[in-house]
Amino acid sequence: MAKIGLFYGSSTGNTETAAYQLKGEFDGIDGWDAEIINIGEGTKEKMSAFQYLIFGIPTWNTGELQDDWDVFFPQLREIDFKGKKVAVFGMGDQNGYGFNFLDAIGMLADEVLLQGGELVGLWPANKYEFEDSKAAIEDHFLGLGLDQEGQSELTTPRVKEWAKQVVDEFSGKFD
């Protein structure tokens, strides 16, 4: 059985809720199991123990990292992600913060790439309305974007679809 380390940070509970939804999806796929860890209780040793990682992060305030992730970032920079596949999901508010929508996904994905990780789980950006994002590359986000403020009805279907996509990419079906 393949074990996924699902690390999340959440200040309002929305990212935590999405993390548990994802865990349910991964646990429902034969051969996969997700261990969920609040990044506030995470360590670089815990994170390094997984080959497959999922990071959940909301964009806070005006394009900033969530507090627990901000505290963890110095440890993140010490982790060698070579040989690891990493997927990122995050929360944002495209209506209220469309000028920095999902920026935290971009900041976290950049760190993973700088430390040698393979980023999987890119997500189409065409069904969102925003002005700018550090998470957007051409027509995709560097991970799954969720918006509980403006598109809450799309969260569950997006989570379900993305979980299947990520498992396929983790297992090499799209390599």
C-alpha positions in Angstrom: 0.0 0.0 0.0 1.3 3.5 -0.9 1.3 6.0 1.9 0.6 9.7 1.3 1.7 12.3 3.7 -1.1 15.0 3.6 0.2 18.1 5.5 -2.1 21.1 5.8 -2.3 24.4 7.6 -5.7 26.0 8.3 -6.7 29.2 10.1 -10.5 29.2 9.5 -11.0 25.5 9.1 -11.7 25.5 5.3 -8.3 24.0 4.3 -8.6 21.4 7.1 -12.1 20.4 5.8 -10.7 20.0 2.3 -7.8 18.0 3.6 -10.1 15.5 5.3 -12.2 15.4 2.1 -9.1 14.5 0.2 -8.0 11.9 2.7 -11.4 10.2 2.3 -10.9 10.2 -1.5 -7.4 8.8 -1.3 -8.4 6.2 1.3 -11.2 5.1 -1.0 -8.7 4.2 -3.9 -7.3 0.7 -3.7 -3.7 0.6 -2.7 -3.6 4.2 -1.3 -3.7 5.5 2.2 -3.3 9.1 3.4 -1.9 10.1 6.8 -3.1 13.6 7.7 -0.8 15.9 9.6 -1.5 19.5 10.7 1.7 21.4 9.6 1.7 23.1 13.1 2.6 19.7 14.4 4.8 18.7 11.4 8.5 18.2 11.4 11.0 17.9 8.5 11.6 14.3 9.7 7.9 13.4 9.4 7.7 15.0 6.0 10.9 13.3 4.8 9.4 9.9 5.6 7.0 10.0 2.7 7.6 9.5 -1.0 4.2 11.0 -1.9 3.2 14.3 -0.4 0.2 16.6 -0.5 0.4 20.1 0.9 -2.7 22.1 1.7 -2.3 25.9 2.2 -4.7 28.8 2.2 -3.5 32.2 0.8 -3.8 34.5 3.8 -4.5 38.2 3.9 -3.0 39.8 0.7 -0.9 37.0 -0.8 0.7 35.7 2.4 1.4 32.2 3.7 -0.9 30.8 6.4 0.8 31.3 9.9 1.7 27.6 10.6 3.2 27.2 7.1 5.1 30.5 7.6 6.6 29.1 10.8 7.5 25.8 9.0 9.1 27.3 5.9 12.7 27.4 7.3 12.4 23.6 7.9 10.8 23.1 4.5 13.9 24.7 2.9 16.1 22.0 4.6 14.2 19.0 3.1 15.6 17.2 0.1 12.6 16.5 -2.1 14.6 14.6 -4.8 12.7 11.4 -5.7 9.5 12.7 -4.1 6.2 13.5 -5.9 4.4 16.5 -4.3 0.9 17.9 -5.0 -0.4 21.1 -3.6 -3.9 22.4 -3.0 -5.0 25.7 -1.5 -7.8 28.0 -0.7 -8.3 31.5 -2.0 -11.0 34.1 -2.6 -11.0 35.1 -6.3 -13.6 37.8 -5.8 -12.1 39.5 -2.7 -8.4 38.8 -3.4 -8.3 38.3 -7.2 -5.0 40.2 -7.4 -3.2 37.5 -5.4 -5.5 34.5 -5.8 -3.8 31.3 -4.5 -0.4 32.9 -4.2 0.5 30.6 -1.3 0.2 27.6 -3.7 2.8 29.2 -5.9 5.1 30.0 -3.0 4.9 26.5 -1.6 5.3 24.9 -5.1 8.4 27.0 -5.8 10.1 25.7 -2.6 9.3 22.1 -3.5 10.8 22.6 -7.0 13.9 24.4 -5.6 14.5 21.5 -3.3 14.4 19.0 -6.2 10.8 17.7 -5.9 8.6 16.7 -8.7 5.4 18.7 -8.7 2.2 16.9 -9.8 -1.5 17.8 -9.7 -1.5 20.9 -12.0 -5.0 22.2 -12.3 -6.8 24.2 -15.1 -7.2 27.9 -14.3 -9.9 28.6 -16.9 -12.9 28.3 -14.7 -11.8 30.9 -12.2 -11.9 34.7 -12.4 -8.8 36.4 -11.0 -6.4 39.1 -12.0 -3.0 37.7 -10.8 -1.6 34.7 -9.1 1.8 33.3 -8.2 0.2 29.9 -8.6 -0.8 30.4 -12.3 1.5 29.3 -15.1 0.0 29.9 -18.5 -3.4 28.3 -18.3 -2.8 26.1 -15.1 -2.4 26.5 -11.4 0.5 24.7 -9.7 -2.1 22.8 -7.7 -5.8 22.5 -7.0 -7.5 25.9 -6.3 -10.5 25.9 -4.1 -12.6 29.0 -3.3 -15.1 28.5 -0.4 -16.2 32.1 -0.7 -17.1 32.3 -4.4 -17.4 28.7 -5.6 -18.2 26.4 -2.6 -20.5 24.3 -4.7 -17.5 23.2 -6.9 -15.2 22.2 -4.0 -16.4 18.5 -3.7 -16.4 17.8 -7.4 -13.0 19.4 -7.8 -11.6 17.4 -4.8 -12.9 14.1 -6.2 -11.5 14.8 -9.7 -8.1 16.1 -8.4 -7.7 13.1 -6.1 -8.0 10.7 -9.0 -5.6 12.8 -11.1 -3.0 12.9 -8.4 -3.1 9.2 -7.7 -2.6 8.6 -11.5 0.3 11.0 -11.5 1.8 9.5 -8.3 1.6 6.0 -9.8 3.1 7.1 -13.1 0.1 6.7 -15.4 0.7 10.2 -16.8 4.5 10.2 -16.8 
